[in-house]
Amino acid sequence: MMDAGDSQRTELWEQFGREFEAGATSFAEGDEPNCCFLLQSGRVRLVKRTRQVERSLTILGAGDLFGEGALLSAPTPRGAK
């Protein structure tokens, strides 16, 4: 039996959920922020490119939120710090 939390998660997924193929880019540094991501399953690797070298910053897992700068009232272009 589903509880209220399961029902709400299902409703949110149906309205806002997106799936990405392995290795896909969800957004790039400098993109205009228009959404944030709450990772439901799988993993996401955050990278920063400096002088043509890609450096891994962290790996996120289920339950992690990223891109939250898009939620600010005056968001700035995406960037990793």
Secondary structure, DSSP 8 states (H G I E B T S, - for coil): ---HHHHHHHHHHHHH-----TT--S--TT------EE--SSEEEEEEEETTEEEEEEEEETT-EE-GGGGSSS-------
